[in-house]
């Protein structure tokens, strides 16, 4: 029983190490240059603060940076 528990512990530690070191590939918006993405802070229009506009024009990458397109 102890060997099984030790094996499970080692396996879970190995999986946690692999998951934490995994890097995502370039996000879709970085690899598709047909659209000019800009930092969300550059959009000052009142319309760009509305939820519908944000949903249709903005994305967030793995690090939490928000980028929007016109």
VMD Tcl script that builds the backbone (N, CA, C; Angstrom):
set m [mol new atoms 210]
animate dup $m
set s [atomselect $m all]
$s set {name element resname resid chain x y z} {
  {N N UNK 1 A 0.819 -1.186 0.000}
  {CA C UNK 1 A 0.000 0.000 0.000}
  {C C UNK 1 A 0.874 1.265 0.000}
  {N N UNK 2 A 1.961 1.230 0.786}
  {CA C UNK 2 A 2.841 2.389 0.846}
  {C C UNK 2 A 3.503 2.643 -0.503}
  {N N UNK 3 A 3.847 1.554 -1.204}
  {CA C UNK 3 A 4.476 1.708 -2.513}
  {C C UNK 3 A 3.507 2.326 -3.516}
  {N N UNK 4 A 2.248 1.950 -3.438}
  {CA C UNK 4 A 1.236 2.509 -4.336}
  {C C UNK 4 A 1.057 3.999 -4.060}
  {N N UNK 5 A 0.959 4.365 -2.789}
  {CA C UNK 5 A 0.799 5.772 -2.431}
  {C C UNK 5 A 2.026 6.589 -2.841}
  {N N UNK 6 A 3.201 6.032 -2.628}
  {CA C UNK 6 A 4.423 6.720 -3.029}
  {C C UNK 6 A 4.471 6.893 -4.548}
  {N N UNK 7 A 4.071 5.863 -5.277}
  {CA C UNK 7 A 4.030 5.948 -6.739}
  {C C UNK 7 A 3.040 7.007 -7.213}
  {N N UNK 8 A 1.880 7.089 -6.584}
  {CA C UNK 8 A 0.887 8.107 -6.941}
  {C C UNK 8 A 1.418 9.506 -6.643}
  {N N UNK 9 A 2.091 9.653 -5.525}
  {CA C UNK 9 A 2.649 10.944 -5.156}
  {C C UNK 9 A 3.709 11.386 -6.160}
  {N N UNK 10 A 4.583 10.485 -6.533}
  {CA C UNK 10 A 5.637 10.804 -7.501}
  {C C UNK 10 A 5.030 11.135 -8.864}
  {N N UNK 11 A 4.037 10.364 -9.276}
  {CA C UNK 11 A 3.392 10.616 -10.567}
  {C C UNK 11 A 2.683 11.963 -10.575}
  {N N UNK 12 A 1.992 12.290 -9.495}
  {CA C UNK 12 A 1.290 13.577 -9.452}
  {C C UNK 12 A 2.265 14.744 -9.409}
  {N N UNK 13 A 3.400 14.574 -8.740}
  {CA C UNK 13 A 4.417 15.619 -8.719}
  {C C UNK 13 A 5.013 15.819 -10.117}
  {N N UNK 14 A 5.223 14.724 -10.837}
  {CA C UNK 14 A 5.765 14.823 -12.189}
  {C C UNK 14 A 4.775 15.513 -13.123}
  {N N UNK 15 A 3.509 15.167 -13.020}
  {CA C UNK 15 A 2.479 15.794 -13.855}
  {C C UNK 15 A 2.367 17.276 -13.527}
  {N N UNK 16 A 2.406 17.628 -12.256}
  {CA C UNK 16 A 2.333 19.034 -11.860}
  {C C UNK 16 A 3.527 19.808 -12.406}
  {N N UNK 17 A 4.686 19.205 -12.421}
  {CA C UNK 17 A 5.871 19.861 -12.967}
  {C C UNK 17 A 5.768 20.096 -14.459}
  {N N UNK 18 A 5.236 19.127 -15.168}
  {CA C UNK 18 A 5.074 19.268 -16.620}
  {C C UNK 18 A 4.034 20.333 -16.932}
  {N N UNK 19 A 2.935 20.342 -16.217}
  {CA C UNK 19 A 1.877 21.317 -16.468}
  {C C UNK 19 A 2.354 22.726 -16.165}
  {N N UNK 20 A 3.079 22.910 -15.079}
  {CA C UNK 20 A 3.526 24.251 -14.718}
  {C C UNK 20 A 4.586 24.791 -15.664}
  {N N UNK 21 A 5.342 23.915 -16.315}
  {CA C UNK 21 A 6.383 24.376 -17.225}
  {C C UNK 21 A 5.899 24.483 -18.662}
  {N N UNK 22 A 4.679 24.071 -18.925}
  {CA C UNK 22 A 4.148 24.127 -20.290}
  {C C UNK 22 A 3.917 25.564 -20.710}
  {N N UNK 23 A 4.308 25.870 -21.919}
  {CA C UNK 23 A 4.097 27.201 -22.480}
  {C C UNK 23 A 3.106 27.077 -23.626}
  {N N UNK 24 A 2.169 28.000 -23.658}
  {CA C UNK 24 A 1.192 27.995 -24.739}
  {C C UNK 24 A 1.852 28.502 -26.015}
  {N N UNK 25 A 1.354 28.040 -27.136}
  {CA C UNK 25 A 1.835 28.538 -28.413}
  {C C UNK 25 A 1.377 29.992 -28.565}
  {N N UNK 26 A 1.921 30.662 -29.567}
  {CA C UNK 26 A 1.503 32.045 -29.789}
  {C C UNK 26 A -0.007 32.100 -29.919}
  {N N UNK 27 A -0.616 33.053 -29.251}
  {CA C UNK 27 A -2.073 33.182 -29.374}
  {C C UNK 27 A -2.488 33.470 -30.817}
  {N N UNK 28 A -3.713 33.170 -31.111}
  {CA C UNK 28 A -4.265 33.368 -32.459}
  {C C UNK 28 A -4.041 34.787 -32.946}
  {N N UNK 29 A -4.281 35.754 -32.099}
  {CA C UNK 29 A -4.213 37.150 -32.527}
  {C C UNK 29 A -2.800 37.592 -32.854}
  {N N UNK 30 A -1.784 36.947 -32.291}
  {CA C UNK 30 A -0.405 37.319 -32.623}
  {C C UNK 30 A 0.038 36.727 -33.948}
  {N N UNK 31 A -0.488 35.569 -34.295}
  {CA C UNK 31 A -0.053 34.911 -35.516}
  {C C UNK 31 A -0.850 35.345 -36.746}
  {N N UNK 32 A -1.954 36.056 -36.572}
  {CA C UNK 32 A -2.761 36.541 -37.697}
  {C C UNK 32 A -2.610 38.054 -37.783}
  {N N UNK 33 A -1.763 38.469 -38.701}
  {CA C UNK 33 A -1.438 39.888 -38.813}
  {C C UNK 33 A -2.370 40.639 -39.756}
  {N N UNK 34 A -3.429 39.988 -40.226}
  {CA C UNK 34 A -4.361 40.671 -41.105}
  {C C UNK 34 A -5.197 41.701 -40.343}
  {N N UNK 35 A -5.197 41.612 -39.019}
  {CA C UNK 35 A -5.922 42.546 -38.165}
  {C C UNK 35 A -4.900 43.255 -37.288}
  {N N UNK 36 A -5.044 44.555 -37.150}
  {CA C UNK 36 A -4.120 45.312 -36.314}
  {C C UNK 36 A -4.659 45.352 -34.883}
  {N N UNK 37 A -4.002 44.649 -33.983}
  {CA C UNK 37 A -4.399 44.597 -32.588}
  {C C UNK 37 A -3.677 45.692 -31.814}
  {N N UNK 38 A -4.411 46.364 -30.932}
  {CA C UNK 38 A -3.841 47.435 -30.127}
  {C C UNK 38 A -4.204 47.212 -28.672}
  {N N UNK 39 A -3.418 47.794 -27.794}
  {CA C UNK 39 A -3.708 47.714 -26.373}
  {C C UNK 39 A -5.067 48.350 -26.089}
  {N N UNK 40 A -5.832 47.757 -25.203}
  {CA C UNK 40 A -7.178 48.246 -24.923}
  {C C UNK 40 A -7.181 49.689 -24.421}
  {N N UNK 41 A -6.132 50.102 -23.745}
  {CA C UNK 41 A -6.071 51.455 -23.186}
  {C C UNK 41 A -6.055 52.529 -24.271}
  {N N UNK 42 A -5.729 52.176 -25.510}
  {CA C UNK 42 A -5.693 53.169 -26.582}
  {C C UNK 42 A -7.080 53.549 -27.083}
  {N N UNK 43 A -8.093 52.780 -26.721}
  {CA C UNK 43 A -9.455 53.052 -27.164}
  {C C UNK 43 A -10.161 53.910 -26.123}
  {N N UNK 44 A -10.371 55.177 -26.465}
  {CA C UNK 44 A -10.953 56.129 -25.522}
  {C C UNK 44 A -12.424 56.440 -25.802}
  {N N UNK 45 A -12.960 55.956 -26.918}
  {CA C UNK 45 A -14.348 56.243 -27.270}
  {C C UNK 45 A -15.305 55.687 -26.218}
  {N N UNK 46 A -16.392 56.406 -25.926}
  {CA C UNK 46 A -17.377 55.878 -24.972}
  {C C UNK 46 A -17.982 54.548 -25.441}
  {N N UNK 47 A -18.098 54.384 -26.756}
  {CA C UNK 47 A -18.670 53.142 -27.288}
  {C C UNK 47 A -17.764 51.949 -27.009}
  {N N UNK 48 A -16.458 52.200 -26.922}
  {CA C UNK 48 A -15.529 51.090 -26.703}
  {C C UNK 48 A -15.537 50.584 -25.258}
  {N N UNK 49 A -16.238 51.263 -24.388}
  {CA C UNK 49 A -16.340 50.813 -23.002}
  {C C UNK 49 A -17.555 49.921 -22.771}
  {N N UNK 50 A -18.406 49.797 -23.769}
  {CA C UNK 50 A -19.624 48.984 -23.631}
  {C C UNK 50 A -19.285 47.500 -23.736}
  {N N UNK 51 A -20.015 46.712 -23.011}
  {CA C UNK 51 A -19.776 45.265 -22.950}
  {C C UNK 51 A -19.867 44.608 -24.315}
  {N N UNK 52 A -20.860 44.985 -25.111}
  {CA C UNK 52 A -21.017 44.369 -26.435}
  {C C UNK 52 A -19.811 44.649 -27.332}
  {N N UNK 53 A -19.307 45.880 -27.300}
  {CA C UNK 53 A -18.148 46.231 -28.116}
  {C C UNK 53 A -16.926 45.446 -27.653}
  {N N UNK 54 A -16.740 45.367 -26.348}
  {CA C UNK 54 A -15.597 44.630 -25.806}
  {C C UNK 54 A -15.650 43.165 -26.203}
  {N N UNK 55 A -16.833 42.579 -26.146}
  {CA C UNK 55 A -16.989 41.163 -26.494}
  {C C UNK 55 A -16.680 40.922 -27.965}
  {N N UNK 56 A -17.053 41.865 -28.824}
  {CA C UNK 56 A -16.864 41.683 -30.265}
  {C C UNK 56 A -15.470 42.054 -30.754}
  {N N UNK 57 A -14.747 42.910 -30.017}
  {CA C UNK 57 A -13.496 43.445 -30.530}
  {C C UNK 57 A -12.252 43.132 -29.709}
  {N N UNK 58 A -12.398 42.622 -28.509}
  {CA C UNK 58 A -11.239 42.465 -27.629}
  {C C UNK 58 A -11.007 41.012 -27.236}
  {N N UNK 59 A -9.749 40.728 -26.950}
  {CA C UNK 59 A -9.339 39.421 -26.453}
  {C C UNK 59 A -8.378 39.637 -25.294}
  {N N UNK 60 A -8.142 38.576 -24.565}
  {CA C UNK 60 A -7.184 38.620 -23.461}
  {C C UNK 60 A -6.237 37.442 -23.628}
  {N N UNK 61 A -4.922 37.693 -23.536}
  {CA C UNK 61 A -3.967 36.607 -23.701}
  {C C UNK 61 A -3.720 35.901 -22.365}
  {N N UNK 62 A -2.820 34.934 -22.380}
  {CA C UNK 62 A -2.559 34.120 -21.192}
  {C C UNK 62 A -2.077 34.940 -20.009}
  {N N UNK 63 A -1.401 36.054 -20.289}
  {CA C UNK 63 A -0.862 36.885 -19.221}
  {C C UNK 63 A -1.851 37.935 -18.737}
  {N N UNK 64 A -3.036 37.994 -19.333}
  {CA C UNK 64 A -4.055 38.943 -18.910}
  {C C UNK 64 A -4.046 40.249 -19.672}
  {N N UNK 65 A -3.192 40.379 -20.685}
  {CA C UNK 65 A -3.151 41.603 -21.481}
  {C C UNK 65 A -4.357 41.641 -22.411}
  {N N UNK 66 A -5.040 42.760 -22.451}
  {CA C UNK 66 A -6.195 42.912 -23.316}
  {C C UNK 66 A -5.793 43.645 -24.589}
  {N N UNK 67 A -6.139 43.057 -25.720}
  {CA C UNK 67 A -5.866 43.644 -27.024}
  {C C UNK 67 A -7.185 43.743 -27.770}
  {N N UNK 68 A -7.349 44.849 -28.509}
  {CA C UNK 68 A -8.602 45.073 -29.239}
  {C C UNK 68 A -8.304 45.439 -30.681}
  {N N UNK 69 A -9.303 45.242 -31.514}
  {CA C UNK 69 A -9.233 45.633 -32.928}
  {C C UNK 69 A -10.389 46.567 -33.205}
  {N N UNK 70 A -10.270 47.356 -34.224}
  {CA C UNK 70 A -11.341 48.299 -34.568}
  {C C UNK 70 A -12.424 47.623 -35.356}
}
mol reanalyze $m
mol bondsrecalc $m
mol representation Tube
mol addrep $m
